[in-house]
Each structure stands twice: as structure tokens, then as C-alpha cells.
Amino acid sequence: MKNLNQYSHRVSILFNEYLQNRVDLDEFIQKLRALENLYKQNLKSDTQENFMWFKFSEDDTLVTTIDDLERDLSNSNRNFTLERMREAINLDNDLFIYYS
């Protein structure tokens, strides 16, 4: 598991764009996947088993993947997930990005 703090700012910007309705869900997910693929390319790894995932706070015990975000933002978990995203980008250093 690698902590991708260098991607926190980029992901925060994407979260904010989505929260401000500057991008739709499809574009938001596409941009997150592009970041994930960029990291895979930089890692020069042939394994496709690893993926980017998020913690929305230091005490967050969930592993939230891009697929989870896409699913949650498309169903009844939408408001809860939006609130978690808002809190993560509004509180200093509360968005954690991992790759494993």
C-alpha cells in the first residue's frame, strides 16, 4: 500500500469540481481513472490488481474506490458520500489517497 499524498491536491480539485457541478458524474469518474492510470504508468507495473482508494478522514475505516464513488453517487448513498467529500476537502489534510 502506497500513500499518494502527492495526488491529494489533484483529487481535492476534482472533488470540488464535482461538488460545484462543474463536471458531471461521468467526467468526474473519468478524470479520477485518468489519475489512477497515470500513477500506474509512473509505477511501471504490469499488475492490474492494484487500484486507487480513498479515506475521507484519519478515522475513516472504509476503503472507498473509484467504483464505490461512482456507485454511491448514483444511488441512495449520494448525500452521505457528498457530505464525506465536502468534509474531506474542507478540512486540512483529511483526504488520504492510497494505491494498493
C-alpha positions as a Markdown table, in Angstrom:
| # | Residue | x | y | z |
|---|---|---|---|---|
| 1 | Met | 0.0 | 0.0 | 0.0 |
| 2 | Lys | 1.4 | 3.4 | -1.0 |
| 3 | Asn | 0.1 | 6.6 | 0.4 |
| 4 | Leu | -0.3 | 9.0 | -2.6 |
| 5 | Asn | -0.2 | 12.4 | -0.8 |
| 6 | Gln | 1.2 | 14.0 | -3.9 |
| 7 | Tyr | -2.2 | 13.3 | -5.6 |
| 8 | Ser | -4.3 | 14.8 | -2.7 |
| 9 | His | -4.4 | 18.2 | -4.2 |
| 10 | Arg | -5.4 | 17.0 | -7.7 |
| 11 | Val | -8.1 | 14.8 | -6.2 |
| 12 | Ser | -9.4 | 17.6 | -4.0 |
| 13 | Ile | -9.7 | 19.8 | -7.1 |
| 14 | Leu | -11.7 | 17.1 | -8.8 |
| 15 | Phe | -13.9 | 16.6 | -5.8 |
| 16 | Asn | -14.6 | 20.3 | -5.7 |
| 17 | Glu | -15.3 | 20.5 | -9.4 |
| 18 | Tyr | -17.9 | 17.7 | -8.9 |
| 19 | Leu | -19.4 | 19.3 | -5.8 |
| 20 | Gln | -19.7 | 22.7 | -7.6 |
| 21 | Asn | -21.4 | 21.0 | -10.6 |
| 22 | Arg | -18.6 | 21.9 | -12.9 |
| 23 | Val | -18.3 | 18.3 | -14.1 |
| 24 | Asp | -20.9 | 15.6 | -14.3 |
| 25 | Leu | -20.5 | 12.2 | -12.7 |
| 26 | Asp | -19.2 | 10.5 | -15.8 |
| 27 | Glu | -16.5 | 13.2 | -16.3 |
| 28 | Phe | -15.6 | 13.1 | -12.6 |
| 29 | Ile | -15.1 | 9.3 | -12.7 |
| 30 | Gln | -13.2 | 9.5 | -16.0 |
| 31 | Lys | -10.8 | 12.1 | -14.5 |
| 32 | Leu | -10.2 | 10.0 | -11.4 |
| 33 | Arg | -9.5 | 6.9 | -13.5 |
| 34 | Ala | -7.0 | 9.0 | -15.6 |
| 35 | Leu | -5.2 | 9.9 | -12.4 |
| 36 | Glu | -5.2 | 6.3 | -11.3 |
| 37 | Asn | -3.8 | 5.3 | -14.7 |
| 38 | Leu | -1.1 | 8.0 | -14.6 |
| 39 | Tyr | 0.1 | 6.5 | -11.3 |
| 40 | Lys | 0.1 | 3.0 | -12.7 |
| 41 | Gln | 2.2 | 4.3 | -15.7 |
| 42 | Asn | 4.6 | 6.0 | -13.3 |
| 43 | Leu | 4.9 | 2.9 | -11.3 |
| 44 | Lys | 5.6 | 0.9 | -14.5 |
| 45 | Ser | 3.7 | -2.0 | -13.0 |
| 46 | Asp | 2.2 | -4.8 | -15.1 |
| 47 | Thr | -0.3 | -5.7 | -12.4 |
| 48 | Gln | -3.8 | -4.6 | -12.9 |
| 49 | Glu | -4.9 | -5.9 | -9.4 |
| 50 | Asn | -4.0 | -2.6 | -7.7 |
| 51 | Phe | -6.3 | 0.4 | -7.5 |
| 52 | Met | -6.6 | 3.9 | -6.1 |
| 53 | Trp | -8.7 | 4.2 | -3.0 |
| 54 | Phe | -9.6 | 7.0 | -0.5 |
| 55 | Lys | -10.0 | 7.7 | 3.1 |
| 56 | Phe | -12.1 | 10.7 | 3.9 |
| 57 | Ser | -10.6 | 11.3 | 7.3 |
| 58 | Glu | -8.0 | 9.9 | 9.5 |
| 59 | Asp | -10.5 | 7.8 | 11.4 |
| 60 | Asp | -12.3 | 6.6 | 8.2 |
| 61 | Thr | -12.3 | 2.8 | 8.3 |
| 62 | Leu | -13.7 | 2.2 | 4.8 |
| 63 | Val | -11.8 | 1.6 | 1.6 |
| 64 | Thr | -13.6 | 3.7 | -0.9 |
| 65 | Thr | -12.5 | 3.0 | -4.5 |
| 66 | Ile | -13.4 | 4.9 | -7.7 |
| 67 | Asp | -16.0 | 2.2 | -8.4 |
| 68 | Asp | -17.5 | 2.8 | -4.9 |
| 69 | Leu | -17.7 | 6.5 | -5.5 |
| 70 | Glu | -19.4 | 6.0 | -8.9 |
| 71 | Arg | -21.9 | 3.6 | -7.4 |
| 72 | Asp | -22.6 | 5.7 | -4.3 |
| 73 | Leu | -23.0 | 8.9 | -6.2 |
| 74 | Ser | -25.6 | 7.2 | -8.4 |
| 75 | Asn | -27.8 | 5.8 | -5.7 |
| 76 | Ser | -29.3 | 6.4 | -2.3 |
| 77 | Asn | -25.9 | 6.9 | -0.6 |
| 78 | Arg | -25.4 | 10.0 | -2.7 |
| 79 | Asn | -26.0 | 12.6 | 0.1 |
| 80 | Phe | -23.8 | 10.8 | 2.6 |
| 81 | Thr | -21.0 | 10.5 | 0.1 |
| 82 | Leu | -21.3 | 14.1 | -1.0 |
| 83 | Glu | -21.0 | 15.2 | 2.7 |
| 84 | Arg | -17.9 | 13.0 | 3.2 |
| 85 | Met | -16.3 | 14.5 | 0.1 |
| 86 | Arg | -17.1 | 18.1 | 1.3 |
| 87 | Glu | -15.7 | 17.4 | 4.7 |
| 88 | Ala | -12.5 | 15.8 | 3.3 |
| 89 | Ile | -11.7 | 18.8 | 1.1 |
| 90 | Asn | -12.7 | 21.5 | 3.6 |
| 91 | Leu | -10.6 | 20.1 | 6.5 |
| 92 | Asp | -6.8 | 20.4 | 6.3 |
| 93 | Asn | -5.1 | 17.1 | 5.4 |
| 94 | Asp | -8.2 | 15.0 | 5.8 |
| 95 | Leu | -8.2 | 13.4 | 2.3 |
| 96 | Phe | -6.0 | 10.4 | 2.0 |
| 97 | Ile | -5.3 | 8.6 | -1.2 |
| 98 | Tyr | -3.7 | 5.2 | -1.4 |
| 99 | Tyr | -2.8 | 2.7 | -4.1 |
| 100 | Ser | -2.7 | -1.0 | -3.4 |
